[in-house]
Amino acid sequence: MKFNLSWRYLVVAGLLGVFALAVVFEIIHIQTDPEIKVLIGRSANVVRYYYPPRGEIYDRQGRLLAGNVPVYEVGVTLELIKDPIDIADAARKYLDRDYNEVLTLLANPPEGAKFLRIADYVSAVDAEVMIADQENWVGEPDENPLAAFGFIAHLGRHYPENDLASNLLGFVTQEEFGYGGVEAKYNNLLSGIPVALLIPTNPRRAVELPEIPAGDSIILTIDRELQAAVQEILNQAVLETNSKSGTVVVMDPRTGEILALATTPTMDLNDYRNVDQYFPNDGYTYTPFNRAVSQAYEPGSVFKVLTMAAALDNGTVEPGTIILDTGVFTYGGWDIYNYDRNAYGYQDMTGCLAHSLNVCLAQVSTRMGNDAFYSYMQRFGIGHLTGIDLAGEVPGRLKLPVEQDLPSSDPAAESQKWYPVDLATNSFGQGVSTTVIQMLMAASALANDGQMVYPHVLYATVQNGRQHTMSPQVAGNPISADTAHTITEMLAVAVETETKRALVDGYRIAGKTGTAQVPADNGYSDTLTNASFIGWGPADDPQFMVYVWLEEPNTEFPWGSVIAAPVFRQVVEKMVVLFGIPPDAIRMQLAGH
Amino acid sequence: MENITQIVNKVKQAPWRVQRQWIGLLLLAIVMAALVAGLSINVTTRAAINGRQVLMLTRGTEDMVGIDENKQENAAMETELARLSATEKMQARAMALGFHPATSEEITYISVPGYVDNPPINLTTRQASLQPSVMKVEYSETLFDWLTRKMAAGVNP
């Protein structure tokens, strides 16, 4: 009996010992087996992607122009699908997806996929309806047609002002890529850097997740209120004059800050999927997203301010220099006439500008000569990109005398060559093309003591709560301060005498009108014109510069002085109120204090 | 010789005493191992719970708004505020209240000694600067580190 008991104890002890050894062996095996090590390595970490929210865009007063809202990625978990027809039906009903497309997608899911995306950037309102219906299903859970749907919230772009400054802001596509304006130009800055992190699954190896910085926010130089006012004025002007398009840009000539930029057409930035309807580009029609920077045109007589400034600075003429205007001036084998084909007799330089005499300015530029004239035009930046921080800028075209000997075999190339008559016609803005932004940059030298500034729309960036404010950049000194003051005074007199529609009560304004013919296949169109006006003020201390361009107006009097000058006046009247610029008399009085 | 053997037998402990001492040592080792295992489980559990809480804070639960969701809600509210105070809406409200856009003739400028015009925009204070947080040492130290730290704290309280 005693023997039997001992034997049983020994067997139990032996089995327990074997079990313990087996456990120890398995522990050692797990710790050392290479295959298991690989398996552990695979599952020890999971890769997780973090997409930082896109930076916001504010106006110069800190008012939001582009923000973010939650949107949903809606998809289905493939193993939960009971009937693909239910899914396709729900996708059609809730997500406005094509029934057959969804069925095809479900029938051919990507290899290895567990979750299939049906739609993205679904608005919170639409997604919440779907989620509510999924949760409030009253039938058997197995029969819920929405059971397989999953919803992943993330942030998507939203523009609370809809079409305000749309041509300047641009928009963000579903691929999170900026298109047009600052959204494209500062895409890398705004979007931040997506981060992929290896997250240990073992809680004992928990590591602190790094702070994923959001994209930088940016503050623009534009003022929301002024932008809205300028857009309203421009839309009204385009409507009244039946213009093909219109563009108005307001800039601070002291800093190059763009205070407002309005151009047509605009678009509701939240409706970016239909961008092609707003800006048709079908091979026959080309509609630039932002005409102020992306469309060069022959500016016409507004260009005379640069010619006159160059001639004054060069010493070719003085304000009192008299020129006899006989109504025609022959140069390079071509006759040049005034816009009305009249002769204006003896005129000083102010009279030439006030009456906008082509004959006079052509004589001025030819007296300067090729070298001096084109040297000044290049110093003004004509024919070159300004470098403005907006997407899609074009350089315009300034033909140079060195291009007269270029070989050419077709008429199109022939028209690109420089001819001697170009020196005369370029003086009044014909045969040369510029963008609105280019003209503003060049003319900033006239309003800013001879110092030309780079136009820009970025006021500051905000990164991790810290603001970095940009400094104005000088683009050169094409003319002296004395010349700048002289031409401004001449243009102020010209406005007072001949362009009264541009006058603003209480403020002395310097400015110049322009009515340019539109180039056609063989020369210039007899019917189409471009009406422009450039002006700045107050004349003794310029704080704003406004450029107005109405493209191909279809009205009884399509002259710049008749239709563009009043737009300038309306913009300035709004501007001085919104920016608190007192009338000249009060400003002088306050300065005296 | 016999005396010596008697003395040795007296000094030498009885077999049952030796057996009891071995059992005692074994029990002591088991208790120590249990203590270490208990501490280890405790630390592991706390780390797991904390990790889980971090996950819940980040993602949120049915009863609690997560950090991600919170950020999304903040962004949505800021954008909604901007939408409600958009130029067009504000102008319409102002008009409905009987206001109209001011003209330069309606503005009176007065000289106010010491008045400083609106300072340039500065959004620095809108978002608190995020300082990187420092993870507590309990989340990364080993049991031995913890014991050493506690002992050091005991020596130099």
Chai-1 contact restraints between the chains, C-beta under 6 A:
chainA,res_idxA,chainB,res_idxB,connection_type,confidence,min_distance_angstrom,max_distance_angstrom,comment,restraint_id
A,R60,B,I121,contact,1.0,0.0,6.0,A-B,restraint_1
A,G62,B,I121,contact,1.0,0.0,6.0,A-B,restraint_2
A,G62,B,L123,contact,1.0,0.0,6.0,A-B,restraint_3
A,L64,B,A82,contact,1.0,0.0,6.0,A-B,restraint_4
A,G67,B,E78,contact,1.0,0.0,6.0,A-B,restraint_5
A,G67,B,T79,contact,1.0,0.0,6.0,A-B,restraint_6
A,G67,B,A82,contact,1.0,0.0,6.0,A-B,restraint_7
A,N68,B,A75,contact,1.0,0.0,6.0,A-B,restraint_8
A,V69,B,A76,contact,1.0,0.0,6.0,A-B,restraint_9
A,V69,B,T79,contact,1.0,0.0,6.0,A-B,restraint_10
A,P70,B,Q72,contact,1.0,0.0,6.0,A-B,restraint_11
A,P70,B,A76,contact,1.0,0.0,6.0,A-B,restraint_12
A,L155,B,Q72,contact,1.0,0.0,6.0,A-B,restraint_13
A,L155,B,A75,contact,1.0,0.0,6.0,A-B,restraint_14
A,H158,B,T79,contact,1.0,0.0,6.0,A-B,restraint_15
A,P160,B,T79,contact,1.0,0.0,6.0,A-B,restraint_16
A,P160,B,A82,contact,1.0,0.0,6.0,A-B,restraint_17
A,P160,B,R83,contact,1.0,0.0,6.0,A-B,restraint_18
A,P160,B,A86,contact,1.0,0.0,6.0,A-B,restraint_19
A,E161,B,A86,contact,1.0,0.0,6.0,A-B,restraint_20
A,P203,B,A47,contact,1.0,0.0,6.0,A-B,restraint_21
A,P203,B,A48,contact,1.0,0.0,6.0,A-B,restraint_22
A,P203,B,G51,contact,1.0,0.0,6.0,A-B,restraint_23
A,R204,B,T44,contact,1.0,0.0,6.0,A-B,restraint_24
A,R204,B,A47,contact,1.0,0.0,6.0,A-B,restraint_25
A,A206,B,G51,contact,1.0,0.0,6.0,A-B,restraint_26
A,E208,B,M135,contact,1.0,0.0,6.0,A-B,restraint_27
A,E211,B,L130,contact,1.0,0.0,6.0,A-B,restraint_28
A,I219,B,I121,contact,1.0,0.0,6.0,A-B,restraint_29
A,R224,B,T87,contact,1.0,0.0,6.0,A-B,restraint_30
A,A228,B,T87,contact,1.0,0.0,6.0,A-B,restraint_31
A,V462,B,L123,contact,1.0,0.0,6.0,A-B,restraint_32
A,N464,B,S129,contact,1.0,0.0,6.0,A-B,restraint_33
A,G465,B,Q127,contact,1.0,0.0,6.0,A-B,restraint_34
A,G465,B,A128,contact,1.0,0.0,6.0,A-B,restraint_35
A,G465,B,S129,contact,1.0,0.0,6.0,A-B,restraint_36
A,R466,B,T124,contact,1.0,0.0,6.0,A-B,restraint_37
A,Q467,B,N122,contact,1.0,0.0,6.0,A-B,restraint_38
A,Q467,B,L123,contact,1.0,0.0,6.0,A-B,restraint_39
A,Q467,B,T124,contact,1.0,0.0,6.0,A-B,restraint_40
A,V576,B,S104,contact,1.0,0.0,6.0,A-B,restraint_41
A,V577,B,A102,contact,1.0,0.0,6.0,A-B,restraint_42
A,V577,B,S104,contact,1.0,0.0,6.0,A-B,restraint_43
A,P582,B,Y109,contact,1.0,0.0,6.0,A-B,restraint_44
A,I586,B,Y109,contact,1.0,0.0,6.0,A-B,restraint_45
A,L590,B,S111,contact,1.0,0.0,6.0,A-B,restraint_46
A,H593,B,S111,contact,1.0,0.0,6.0,A-B,restraint_47
